[in-house]
Amino acid sequence: MALPQSIRNAGEPWTDQDLAELEELAAENIPPCVIGMRLGRPEKAVVHQATQSGIRLTPRYRPPYGS
């Protein structure tokens, strides 16, 4: 069963603060699904915005949180 996602910001424009937080969380090796929950956006939106912004997300098969 999939985890529910908070999508309170779905469809809203990405702010500079959102992008900075996305970049910070990605640098901490946080999985895209968790980033989505923290930012209130669907996982697909997080992945799309990261790609558009040149932010590298760690592949799912790698352990998160610097393990």
PQR file of N, CA, C, O and H, with PARSE charges and radii, in Angstrom:
ATOM      1  N   MET A   1       0.837  -1.180   0.000 -0.4000 1.5000
ATOM      2  CA  MET A   1       0.000   0.000   0.000 -0.0000 2.0000
ATOM      3  C   MET A   1       0.881   1.242   0.000  0.5500 1.7000
ATOM      4  O   MET A   1       1.824   1.341   0.784 -0.5500 1.4000
ATOM      5  N   ALA A   2       0.573   2.180  -0.872 -0.4000 1.5000
ATOM      6  CA  ALA A   2       1.370   3.397  -0.993 -0.0000 2.0000
ATOM      7  C   ALA A   2       1.088   4.333   0.182  0.5500 1.7000
ATOM      8  O   ALA A   2      -0.022   4.381   0.713 -0.5500 1.4000
ATOM      9  H   ALA A   2      -0.193   2.099  -1.510  0.4000 1.0000
ATOM     10  N   LEU A   3       2.109   5.063   0.563 -0.4000 1.5000
ATOM     11  CA  LEU A   3       1.948   6.043   1.633 -0.0000 2.0000
ATOM     12  C   LEU A   3       1.180   7.244   1.099  0.5500 1.7000
ATOM     13  O   LEU A   3       1.382   7.637  -0.050 -0.5500 1.4000
ATOM     14  H   LEU A   3       3.010   5.024   0.132  0.4000 1.0000
ATOM     15  N   PRO A   4       0.310   7.833   1.903 -0.5600 1.5000
ATOM     16  CA  PRO A   4      -0.392   9.031   1.455  0.2800 2.0000
ATOM     17  C   PRO A   4       0.582  10.199   1.337  0.5500 1.7000
ATOM     18  O   PRO A   4       1.514  10.325   2.131 -0.5500 1.4000
ATOM     19  N   GLN A   5       0.358  11.043   0.345 -0.4000 1.5000
ATOM     20  CA  GLN A   5       1.233  12.192   0.145 -0.0000 2.0000
ATOM     21  C   GLN A   5       0.478  13.470   0.437  0.5500 1.7000
ATOM     22  O   GLN A   5      -0.686  13.616   0.064 -0.5500 1.4000
ATOM     23  H   GLN A   5      -0.399  10.940  -0.300  0.4000 1.0000
ATOM     24  N   SER A   6       1.134  14.379   1.096 -0.4000 1.5000
ATOM     25  CA  SER A   6       0.556  15.695   1.300 -0.0000 2.0000
ATOM     26  C   SER A   6       0.819  16.496   0.037  0.5500 1.7000
ATOM     27  O   SER A   6       1.965  16.638  -0.391 -0.5500 1.4000
ATOM     28  H   SER A   6       2.079  14.260   1.400  0.4000 1.0000
ATOM     29  N   ILE A   7      -0.231  17.011  -0.549 -0.4000 1.5000
ATOM     30  CA  ILE A   7      -0.054  17.758  -1.796 -0.0000 2.0000
ATOM     31  C   ILE A   7      -0.650  19.161  -1.680  0.5500 1.7000
ATOM     32  O   ILE A   7      -1.278  19.665  -2.611 -0.5500 1.4000
ATOM     33  H   ILE A   7      -1.162  16.895  -0.201  0.4000 1.0000
ATOM     34  N   ARG A   8      -0.440  19.779  -0.518 -0.4000 1.5000
ATOM     35  CA  ARG A   8      -1.013  21.096  -0.263 -0.0000 2.0000
ATOM     36  C   ARG A   8      -0.507  22.152  -1.236  0.5500 1.7000
ATOM     37  O   ARG A   8      -1.186  23.157  -1.445 -0.5500 1.4000
ATOM     38  H   ARG A   8       0.069  19.370   0.239  0.4000 1.0000
ATOM     39  N   ASN A   9       0.655  21.958  -1.833 -0.4000 1.5000
ATOM     40  CA  ASN A   9       1.222  22.939  -2.761 -0.0000 2.0000
ATOM     41  C   ASN A   9       1.190  22.469  -4.214  0.5500 1.7000
ATOM     42  O   ASN A   9       1.807  23.088  -5.080 -0.5500 1.4000
ATOM     43  H   ASN A   9       1.207  21.142  -1.664  0.4000 1.0000
ATOM     44  N   ALA A  10       0.480  21.391  -4.479 -0.4000 1.5000
ATOM     45  CA  ALA A  10       0.404  20.874  -5.851 -0.0000 2.0000
ATOM     46  C   ALA A  10      -0.192  21.933  -6.760  0.5500 1.7000
ATOM     47  O   ALA A  10      -1.214  22.540  -6.439 -0.5500 1.4000
ATOM     48  H   ALA A  10      -0.022  20.889  -3.776  0.4000 1.0000
ATOM     49  N   GLY A  11       0.445  22.145  -7.878 -0.4000 1.5000
ATOM     50  CA  GLY A  11      -0.045  23.110  -8.852 -0.0000 2.0000
ATOM     51  C   GLY A  11       0.388  24.541  -8.584  0.5500 1.7000
ATOM     52  O   GLY A  11       0.196  25.414  -9.430 -0.5500 1.4000
ATOM     53  H   GLY A  11       1.276  21.652  -8.138  0.4000 1.0000
ATOM     54  N   GLU A  12       0.970  24.794  -7.415 -0.4000 1.5000
ATOM     55  CA  GLU A  12       1.446  26.137  -7.091 -0.0000 2.0000
ATOM     56  C   GLU A  12       2.823  26.354  -7.716  0.5500 1.7000
ATOM     57  O   GLU A  12       3.585  25.400  -7.870 -0.5500 1.4000
ATOM     58  H   GLU A  12       1.126  24.084  -6.727  0.4000 1.0000
ATOM     59  N   PRO A  13       3.150  27.587  -8.076 -0.5600 1.5000
ATOM     60  CA  PRO A  13       4.491  27.859  -8.613  0.2800 2.0000
ATOM     61  C   PRO A  13       5.565  27.585  -7.560  0.5500 1.7000
ATOM     62  O   PRO A  13       5.334  27.741  -6.361 -0.5500 1.4000
ATOM     63  N   TRP A  14       6.722  27.182  -8.026 -0.4000 1.5000
ATOM     64  CA  TRP A  14       7.848  26.936  -7.132 -0.0000 2.0000
ATOM     65  C   TRP A  14       8.495  28.273  -6.786  0.5500 1.7000
ATOM     66  O   TRP A  14       8.813  29.060  -7.678 -0.5500 1.4000
ATOM     67  H   TRP A  14       6.909  27.056  -9.001  0.4000 1.0000
ATOM     68  N   THR A  15       8.688  28.530  -5.505 -0.4000 1.5000
ATOM     69  CA  THR A  15       9.341  29.762  -5.064 -0.0000 2.0000
ATOM     70  C   THR A  15      10.840  29.509  -4.943  0.5500 1.7000
ATOM     71  O   THR A  15      11.298  28.367  -4.977 -0.5500 1.4000
ATOM     72  H   THR A  15       8.430  27.891  -4.781  0.4000 1.0000
ATOM     73  N   ASP A  16      11.589  30.591  -4.803 -0.4000 1.5000
ATOM     74  CA  ASP A  16      13.035  30.450  -4.577 -0.0000 2.0000
ATOM     75  C   ASP A  16      13.308  29.671  -3.301  0.5500 1.7000
ATOM     76  O   ASP A  16      14.259  28.891  -3.232 -0.5500 1.4000
ATOM     77  H   ASP A  16      11.217  31.519  -4.776  0.4000 1.0000
ATOM     78  N   GLN A  17      12.473  29.885  -2.295 -0.4000 1.5000
ATOM     79  CA  GLN A  17      12.632  29.156  -1.024 -0.0000 2.0000
ATOM     80  C   GLN A  17      12.370  27.662  -1.238  0.5500 1.7000
ATOM     81  O   GLN A  17      13.093  26.828  -0.693 -0.5500 1.4000
ATOM     82  H   GLN A  17      11.701  30.518  -2.352  0.4000 1.0000
ATOM     83  N   ASP A  18      11.343  27.313  -2.027 -0.4000 1.5000
ATOM     84  CA  ASP A  18      11.059  25.905  -2.334 -0.0000 2.0000
ATOM     85  C   ASP A  18      12.250  25.259  -3.032  0.5500 1.7000
ATOM     86  O   ASP A  18      12.648  24.143  -2.701 -0.5500 1.4000
ATOM     87  H   ASP A  18      10.755  27.990  -2.470  0.4000 1.0000
ATOM     88  N   LEU A  19      12.810  25.974  -3.999 -0.4000 1.5000
ATOM     89  CA  LEU A  19      13.949  25.425  -4.745 -0.0000 2.0000
ATOM     90  C   LEU A  19      15.172  25.254  -3.851  0.5500 1.7000
ATOM     91  O   LEU A  19      15.904  24.271  -3.974 -0.5500 1.4000
ATOM     92  H   LEU A  19      12.486  26.881  -4.268  0.4000 1.0000
ATOM     93  N   ALA A  20      15.393  26.206  -2.956 -0.4000 1.5000
ATOM     94  CA  ALA A  20      16.523  26.101  -2.030 -0.0000 2.0000
ATOM     95  C   ALA A  20      16.344  24.899  -1.106  0.5500 1.7000
ATOM     96  O   ALA A  20      17.300  24.176  -0.825 -0.5500 1.4000
ATOM     97  H   ALA A  20      14.799  27.005  -2.856  0.4000 1.0000
ATOM     98  N   GLU A  21      15.113  24.688  -0.637 -0.4000 1.5000
ATOM     99  CA  GLU A  21      14.847  23.545   0.241 -0.0000 2.0000
ATOM    100  C   GLU A  21      14.983  22.234  -0.530  0.5500 1.7000
ATOM    101  O   GLU A  21      15.505  21.253  -0.002 -0.5500 1.4000
ATOM    102  H   GLU A  21      14.336  25.275  -0.865  0.4000 1.0000
ATOM    103  N   LEU A  22      14.518  22.216  -1.768 -0.4000 1.5000
ATOM    104  CA  LEU A  22      14.669  21.031  -2.615 -0.0000 2.0000
ATOM    105  C   LEU A  22      16.142  20.689  -2.785  0.5500 1.7000
ATOM    106  O   LEU A  22      16.540  19.532  -2.646 -0.5500 1.4000
ATOM    107  H   LEU A  22      14.093  23.013  -2.198  0.4000 1.0000
ATOM    108  N   GLU A  23      16.939  21.692  -3.083 -0.4000 1.5000
ATOM    109  CA  GLU A  23      18.377  21.470  -3.270 -0.0000 2.0000
ATOM    110  C   GLU A  23      19.038  20.971  -1.988  0.5500 1.7000
ATOM    111  O   GLU A  23      19.884  20.077  -2.029 -0.5500 1.4000
ATOM    112  H   GLU A  23      16.616  22.632  -3.196  0.4000 1.0000
ATOM    113  N   GLU A  24      18.655  21.547  -0.856 -0.4000 1.5000
ATOM    114  CA  GLU A  24      19.226  21.145   0.431 -0.0000 2.0000
ATOM    115  C   GLU A  24      18.856  19.695   0.776  0.5500 1.7000
ATOM    116  O   GLU A  24      19.708  18.910   1.192 -0.5500 1.4000
ATOM    117  H   GLU A  24      17.968  22.273  -0.823  0.4000 1.0000
ATOM    118  N   LEU A  25      17.586  19.358   0.599 -0.4000 1.5000
ATOM    119  CA  LEU A  25      17.145  17.997   0.910 -0.0000 2.0000
ATOM    120  C   LEU A  25      17.783  16.978  -0.032  0.5500 1.7000
ATOM    121  O   LEU A  25      18.146  15.882   0.397 -0.5500 1.4000
ATOM    122  H   LEU A  25      16.894  19.996   0.261  0.4000 1.0000
ATOM    123  N   ALA A  26      17.922  17.327  -1.296 -0.4000 1.5000
ATOM    124  CA  ALA A  26      18.569  16.429  -2.256 -0.0000 2.0000
ATOM    125  C   ALA A  26      20.034  16.208  -1.872  0.5500 1.7000
ATOM    126  O   ALA A  26      20.546  15.094  -1.986 -0.5500 1.4000
ATOM    127  H   ALA A  26      17.627  18.217  -1.644  0.4000 1.0000
ATOM    128  N   ALA A  27      20.701  17.263  -1.422 -0.4000 1.5000
ATOM    129  CA  ALA A  27      22.101  17.148  -1.007 -0.0000 2.0000
ATOM    130  C   ALA A  27      22.249  16.253   0.223  0.5500 1.7000
ATOM    131  O   ALA A  27      23.301  15.651   0.436 -0.5500 1.4000
ATOM    132  H   ALA A  27      20.285  18.167  -1.330  0.4000 1.0000
ATOM    133  N   GLU A  28      21.185  16.169   1.033 -0.4000 1.5000
ATOM    134  CA  GLU A  28      21.200  15.316   2.220 -0.0000 2.0000
ATOM    135  C   GLU A  28      20.794  13.879   1.898  0.5500 1.7000
ATOM    136  O   GLU A  28      20.648  13.057   2.803 -0.5500 1.4000
ATOM    137  H   GLU A  28      20.330  16.658   0.860  0.4000 1.0000
ATOM    138  N   ASN A  29      20.614  13.579   0.624 -0.4000 1.5000
ATOM    139  CA  ASN A  29      20.280  12.226   0.166 -0.0000 2.0000
ATOM    140  C   ASN A  29      18.890  11.793   0.636  0.5500 1.7000
ATOM    141  O   ASN A  29      18.660  10.612   0.894 -0.5500 1.4000
ATOM    142  H   ASN A  29      20.733  14.247  -0.111  0.4000 1.0000
ATOM    143  N   ILE A  30      17.963  12.755   0.748 -0.4000 1.5000
ATOM    144  CA  ILE A  30      16.587  12.452   1.143 -0.0000 2.0000
ATOM    145  C   ILE A  30      15.857  11.935  -0.103  0.5500 1.7000
ATOM    146  O   ILE A  30      15.970  12.544  -1.167 -0.5500 1.4000
ATOM    147  H   ILE A  30      18.151  13.715   0.539  0.4000 1.0000
ATOM    148  N   PRO A  31      15.120  10.839   0.003 -0.5600 1.5000
ATOM    149  CA  PRO A  31      14.406  10.297  -1.157  0.2800 2.0000
ATOM    150  C   PRO A  31      13.343  11.274  -1.677  0.5500 1.7000
ATOM    151  O   PRO A  31      12.758  12.023  -0.895 -0.5500 1.4000
ATOM    152  N   PRO A  32      13.092  11.268  -2.985 -0.5600 1.5000
ATOM    153  CA  PRO A  32      12.111  12.185  -3.574  0.2800 2.0000
ATOM    154  C   PRO A  32      10.723  12.090  -2.936  0.5500 1.7000
ATOM    155  O   PRO A  32      10.034  13.104  -2.823 -0.5500 1.4000
ATOM    156  N   CYS A  33      10.302  10.901  -2.521 -0.4000 1.5000
ATOM    157  CA  CYS A  33       8.973  10.780  -1.907 -0.0000 2.0000
ATOM    158  C   CYS A  33       8.909  11.531  -0.586  0.5500 1.7000
ATOM    159  O   CYS A  33       7.874  12.111  -0.258 -0.5500 1.4000
ATOM    160  H   CYS A  33      10.861  10.077  -2.613  0.4000 1.0000
ATOM    161  N   VAL A  34       9.995  11.532   0.179 -0.4000 1.5000
ATOM    162  CA  VAL A  34      10.036  12.249   1.456 -0.0000 2.0000
ATOM    163  C   VAL A  34      10.130  13.756   1.197  0.5500 1.7000
ATOM    164  O   VAL A  34       9.493  14.550   1.889 -0.5500 1.4000
ATOM    165  H   VAL A  34      10.836  11.061  -0.087  0.4000 1.0000
ATOM    166  N   ILE A  35      10.920  14.139   0.205 -0.4000 1.5000
ATOM    167  CA  ILE A  35      11.005  15.553  -0.171 -0.0000 2.0000
ATOM    168  C   ILE A  35       9.613  16.062  -0.541  0.5500 1.7000
ATOM    169  O   ILE A  35       9.217  17.158  -0.143 -0.5500 1.4000
ATOM    170  H   ILE A  35      11.437  13.494  -0.357  0.4000 1.0000
ATOM    171  N   GLY A  36       8.880  15.261  -1.301 -0.4000 1.5000
ATOM    172  CA  GLY A  36       7.529  15.649  -1.695 -0.0000 2.0000
ATOM    173  C   GLY A  36       6.632  15.879  -0.495  0.5500 1.7000
ATOM    174  O   GLY A  36       5.874  16.848  -0.466 -0.5500 1.4000
ATOM    175  H   GLY A  36       9.201  14.371  -1.624  0.4000 1.0000
ATOM    176  N   MET A  37       6.707  15.005   0.491 -0.4000 1.5000
ATOM    177  CA  MET A  37       5.882  15.173   1.685 -0.0000 2.0000
ATOM    178  C   MET A  37       6.278  16.434   2.450  0.5500 1.7000
ATOM    179  O   MET A  37       5.417  17.153   2.957 -0.5500 1.4000
ATOM    180  H   MET A  37       7.323  14.218   0.467  0.4000 1.0000
ATOM    181  N   ARG A  38       7.562  16.698   2.531 -0.4000 1.5000
ATOM    182  CA  ARG A  38       8.021  17.885   3.264 -0.0000 2.0000
ATOM    183  C   ARG A  38       7.628  19.178   2.556  0.5500 1.7000
ATOM    184  O   ARG A  38       7.308  20.178   3.199 -0.5500 1.4000
ATOM    185  H   ARG A  38       8.262  16.114   2.119  0.4000 1.0000
ATOM    186  N   LEU A  39       7.656  19.146   1.224 -0.4000 1.5000
ATOM    187  CA  LEU A  39       7.327  20.350   0.461 -0.0000 2.0000
ATOM    188  C   LEU A  39       5.844  20.434   0.120  0.5500 1.7000
ATOM    189  O   LEU A  39       5.381  21.452  -0.394 -0.5500 1.4000
ATOM    190  H   LEU A  39       7.916  18.334   0.702  0.4000 1.0000
ATOM    191  N   GLY A  40       5.103  19.373   0.404 -0.4000 1.5000
ATOM    192  CA  GLY A  40       3.682  19.369   0.103 -0.0000 2.0000
ATOM    193  C   GLY A  40       3.400  19.269  -1.385  0.5500 1.7000
ATOM    194  O   GLY A  40       2.459  19.881  -1.889 -0.5500 1.4000
ATOM    195  H   GLY A  40       5.480  18.546   0.822  0.4000 1.0000
ATOM    196  N   ARG A  41       4.218  18.495  -2.087 -0.4000 1.5000
ATOM    197  CA  ARG A  41       4.083  18.330  -3.532 -0.0000 2.0000
ATOM    198  C   ARG A  41       4.161  16.852  -3.898  0.5500 1.7000
ATOM    199  O   ARG A  41       4.794  16.066  -3.194 -0.5500 1.4000
ATOM    200  H   ARG A  41       4.983  17.998  -1.678  0.4000 1.0000
ATOM    201  N   PRO A  42       3.517  16.478  -5.000 -0.5600 1.5000
ATOM    202  CA  PRO A  42       3.614  15.081  -5.441  0.2800 2.0000
ATOM    203  C   PRO A  42       5.067  14.725  -5.795  0.5500 1.7000
ATOM    204  O   PRO A  42       5.842  15.582  -6.220 -0.5500 1.4000
ATOM    205  N   GLU A  43       5.412  13.465  -5.614 -0.4000 1.5000
ATOM    206  CA  GLU A  43       6.777  13.010  -5.909 -0.0000 2.0000
ATOM    207  C   GLU A  43       7.157  13.312  -7.361  0.5500 1.7000
ATOM    208  O   GLU A  43       8.285  13.722  -7.635 -0.5500 1.4000
ATOM    209  H   GLU A  43       4.783  12.769  -5.269  0.4000 1.0000
ATOM    210  N   LYS A  44       6.223  13.111  -8.284 -0.4000 1.5000
ATOM    211  CA  LYS A  44       6.517  13.379  -9.699 -0.0000 2.0000
ATOM    212  C   LYS A  44       6.864  14.842  -9.930  0.5500 1.7000
ATOM    213  O   LYS A  44       7.720  15.150 -10.759 -0.5500 1.4000
ATOM    214  H   LYS A  44       5.307  12.778  -8.061  0.4000 1.0000
ATOM    215  N   ALA A  45       6.208  15.750  -9.205 -0.4000 1.5000
ATOM    216  CA  ALA A  45       6.507  17.175  -9.339 -0.0000 2.0000
ATOM    217  C   ALA A  45       7.909  17.487  -8.818  0.5500 1.7000
ATOM    218  O   ALA A  45       8.622  18.313  -9.387 -0.5500 1.4000
ATOM    219  H   ALA A  45       5.512  15.500  -8.532  0.4000 1.0000
ATOM    220  N   VAL A  46       8.293  16.823  -7.739 -0.4000 1.5000
ATOM    221  CA  VAL A  46       9.633  17.011  -7.174 -0.0000 2.0000
ATOM    222  C   VAL A  46      10.695  16.554  -8.179  0.5500 1.7000
ATOM    223  O   VAL A  46      11.670  17.261  -8.432 -0.5500 1.4000
ATOM    224  H   VAL A  46       7.714  16.152  -7.277  0.4000 1.0000
ATOM    225  N   VAL A  47      10.493  15.377  -8.738 -0.4000 1.5000
ATOM    226  CA  VAL A  47      11.455  14.831  -9.699 -0.0000 2.0000
ATOM    227  C   VAL A  47      11.539  15.739 -10.928  0.5500 1.7000
ATOM    228  O   VAL A  47      12.631  16.023 -11.420 -0.5500 1.4000
ATOM    229  H   VAL A  47       9.701  14.802  -8.533  0.4000 1.0000
ATOM    230  N   HIS A  48      10.384  16.192 -11.423 -0.4000 1.5000
ATOM    231  CA  HIS A  48      10.359  17.070 -12.601 -0.0000 2.0000
ATOM    232  C   HIS A  48      11.094  18.379 -12.322  0.5500 1.7000
ATOM    233  O   HIS A  48      11.926  18.810 -13.120 -0.5500 1.4000
ATOM    234  H   HIS A  48       9.497  15.962 -11.024  0.4000 1.0000
ATOM    235  N   GLN A  49      10.786  19.007 -11.191 -0.4000 1.5000
ATOM    236  CA  GLN A  49      11.424  20.290 -10.875 -0.0000 2.0000
ATOM    237  C   GLN A  49      12.921  20.126 -10.659  0.5500 1.7000
ATOM    238  O   GLN A  49      13.701  20.984 -11.074 -0.5500 1.4000
ATOM    239  H   GLN A  49      10.109  18.656 -10.543  0.4000 1.0000
ATOM    240  N   ALA A  50      13.331  19.040 -10.018 -0.4000 1.5000
ATOM    241  CA  ALA A  50      14.762  18.790  -9.821 -0.0000 2.0000
ATOM    242  C   ALA A  50      15.466  18.659 -11.167  0.5500 1.7000
ATOM    243  O   ALA A  50      16.551  19.208 -11.363 -0.5500 1.4000
ATOM    244  H   ALA A  50      12.698  18.344  -9.681  0.4000 1.0000
ATOM    245  N   THR A  51      14.854  17.938 -12.083 -0.4000 1.5000
ATOM    246  CA  THR A  51      15.429  17.771 -13.422 -0.0000 2.0000
ATOM    247  C   THR A  51      15.538  19.118 -14.129  0.5500 1.7000
ATOM    248  O   THR A  51      16.574  19.438 -14.710 -0.5500 1.4000
ATOM    249  H   THR A  51      13.973  17.492 -11.924  0.4000 1.0000
ATOM    250  N   GLN A  52      14.467  19.903 -14.078 -0.4000 1.5000
ATOM    251  CA  GLN A  52      14.448  21.217 -14.729 -0.0000 2.0000
ATOM    252  C   GLN A  52      15.476  22.171 -14.118  0.5500 1.7000
ATOM    253  O   GLN A  52      16.021  23.026 -14.815 -0.5500 1.4000
ATOM    254  H   GLN A  52      13.625  19.643 -13.605  0.4000 1.0000
ATOM    255  N   SER A  53      15.739  22.024 -12.827 -0.4000 1.5000
ATOM    256  CA  SER A  53      16.650  22.926 -12.119 -0.0000 2.0000
ATOM    257  C   SER A  53      18.080  22.410 -12.056  0.5500 1.7000
ATOM    258  O   SER A  53      18.959  23.084 -11.519 -0.5500 1.4000
ATOM    259  H   SER A  53      15.296  21.329 -12.261  0.4000 1.0000
ATOM    260  N   GLY A  54      18.319  21.224 -12.596 -0.4000 1.5000
ATOM    261  CA  GLY A  54      19.668  20.658 -12.567 -0.0000 2.0000
ATOM    262  C   GLY A  54      20.071  20.135 -11.200  0.5500 1.7000
ATOM    263  O   GLY A  54      21.259  20.051 -10.886 -0.5500 1.4000
ATOM    264  H   GLY A  54      17.605  20.677 -13.032  0.4000 1.0000
ATOM    265  N   ILE A  55      19.085  19.782 -10.389 -0.4000 1.5000
ATOM    266  CA  ILE A  55      19.358  19.242  -9.059 -0.0000 2.0000
ATOM    267  C   ILE A  55      19.347  17.725  -9.160  0.5500 1.7000
ATOM    268  O   ILE A  55      18.379  17.138  -9.645 -0.5500 1.4000
ATOM    269  H   ILE A  55      18.121  19.850 -10.644  0.4000 1.0000
ATOM    270  N   ARG A  56      20.412  17.094  -8.708 -0.4000 1.5000
ATOM    271  CA  ARG A  56      20.534  15.649  -8.818 -0.0000 2.0000
ATOM    272  C   ARG A  56      19.897  14.970  -7.615  0.5500 1.7000
ATOM    273  O   ARG A  56      20.259  15.233  -6.468 -0.5500 1.4000
ATOM    274  H   ARG A  56      21.198  17.571  -8.314  0.4000 1.0000
ATOM    275  N   LEU A  57      18.950  14.100  -7.894 -0.4000 1.5000
ATOM    276  CA  LEU A  57      18.329  13.299  -6.843 -0.0000 2.0000
ATOM    277  C   LEU A  57      19.002  11.937  -6.817  0.5500 1.7000
ATOM    278  O   LEU A  57      19.292  11.359  -7.865 -0.5500 1.4000
ATOM    279  H   LEU A  57      18.655  13.886  -8.826  0.4000 1.0000
ATOM    280  N   THR A  58      19.248  11.431  -5.628 -0.4000 1.5000
ATOM    281  CA  THR A  58      19.906  10.144  -5.476 -0.0000 2.0000
ATOM    282  C   THR A  58      18.980   9.033  -5.947  0.5500 1.7000
ATOM    283  O   THR A  58      17.785   9.059  -5.651 -0.5500 1.4000
ATOM    284  H   THR A  58      19.013  11.900  -4.777  0.4000 1.0000
ATOM    285  N   PRO A  59      19.510   8.063  -6.669 -0.5600 1.5000
ATOM    286  CA  PRO A  59      18.667   6.937  -7.096  0.2800 2.0000
ATOM    287  C   PRO A  59      18.025   6.245  -5.908  0.5500 1.7000
ATOM    288  O   PRO A  59      18.610   6.187  -4.827 -0.5500 1.4000
ATOM    289  N   ARG A  60      16.820   5.718  -6.106 -0.4000 1.5000
ATOM    290  CA  ARG A  60      16.058   5.073  -5.028 -0.0000 2.0000
ATOM    291  C   ARG A  60      16.797   3.912  -4.367  0.5500 1.7000
ATOM    292  O   ARG A  60      16.602   3.663  -3.178 -0.5500 1.4000
ATOM    293  H   ARG A  60      16.345   5.765  -6.985  0.4000 1.0000
ATOM    294  N   TYR A  61      17.625   3.211  -5.101 -0.4000 1.5000
ATOM    295  CA  TYR A  61      18.234   2.008  -4.563 -0.0000 2.0000
ATOM    296  C   TYR A  61      19.382   2.301  -3.609  0.5500 1.7000
ATOM    297  O   TYR A  61      19.925   1.374  -3.009 -0.5500 1.4000
ATOM    298  H   TYR A  61      17.783   3.414  -6.067  0.4000 1.0000
ATOM    299  N   ARG A  62      19.762   3.551  -3.453 -0.4000 1.5000
ATOM    300  CA  ARG A  62      20.827   3.905  -2.520 -0.0000 2.0000
ATOM    301  C   ARG A  62      20.232   4.215  -1.159  0.5500 1.7000
ATOM    302  O   ARG A  62      19.149   4.795  -1.080 -0.5500 1.4000
ATOM    303  H   ARG A  62      19.320   4.305  -3.940  0.4000 1.0000
ATOM    304  N   PRO A  63      20.915   3.841  -0.086 -0.5600 1.5000
ATOM    305  CA  PRO A  63      20.392   4.100   1.253  0.2800 2.0000
ATOM    306  C   PRO A  63      20.271   5.604   1.496  0.5500 1.7000
ATOM    307  O   PRO A  63      21.196   6.345   1.164 -0.5500 1.4000
ATOM    308  N   PRO A  64      19.167   6.075   2.061 -0.5600 1.5000
ATOM    309  CA  PRO A  64      18.987   7.503   2.317  0.2800 2.0000
ATOM    310  C   PRO A  64      19.725   7.975   3.550  0.5500 1.7000
ATOM    311  O   PRO A  64      20.265   7.181   4.321 -0.5500 1.4000
ATOM    312  N   TYR A  65      19.737   9.270   3.715 -0.4000 1.5000
ATOM    313  CA  TYR A  65      20.252   9.935   4.913 -0.0000 2.0000
ATOM    314  C   TYR A  65      21.728   9.667   5.175  0.5500 1.7000
ATOM    315  O   TYR A  65      22.142   9.548   6.328 -0.5500 1.4000
ATOM    316  H   TYR A  65      19.299   9.915   3.088  0.4000 1.0000
ATOM    317  N   GLY A  66      22.523   9.573   4.113 -0.4000 1.5000
ATOM    318  CA  GLY A  66      23.965   9.451   4.272 -0.0000 2.0000
ATOM    319  C   GLY A  66      24.422   8.137   4.869  0.5500 1.7000
ATOM    320  O   GLY A  66      25.536   8.060   5.388 -0.5500 1.4000
ATOM    321  H   GLY A  66      22.186   9.670   3.176  0.4000 1.0000
ATOM    322  N   SER A  67      23.591   7.088   4.813 -0.4000 1.5000
ATOM    323  CA  SER A  67      23.955   5.788   5.395 -0.0000 2.0000
ATOM    324  C   SER A  67      25.086   5.142   4.646  0.5500 1.7000
ATOM    325  O   SER A  67      25.516   4.045   5.003 -0.5500 1.4000
ATOM    326  H   SER A  67      22.686   7.150   4.391  0.4000 1.0000
TER
END
